Amino acid sequence: SRIVGGAITAIKESTRAGLLRGQVPPQKLGRQMYRVLRLAYIEWARGEIGFDDFRQEVLSGTYLCLAADAHPKFHRALIHKYNTLSLGPYEVSKK
């Protein structure tokens, strides 16, 4: 799909820029990022989640996918972004 192709291109560019290590093949990482988007889209289209939750799910999944192959400084930035997201109905209580 064009979405996967776009993700693969961005992953390759991020690897060349030194943000990603290149230890996870771009095709696998891009496909996983597409799966994150697809699942969130299906839940949104079925009315199971609202648009804000859709956005949060896509961002959180994308950050975690990229963090799997990120160089340390970029990894810290991604995890910080992930930790600052409100994960809506899936958020775990901090009791």
Protein Blocks (a to p, Z undefined) as FASTA:
>chain_A
ZZlmmmmmmmmmmmmnomagolacfklmmmmmmmmmmmmmmmmmnopacfklmmmmmmmm
mmmmmmmmgcfklmmmmmmmmmmpcehjmlccfZZ
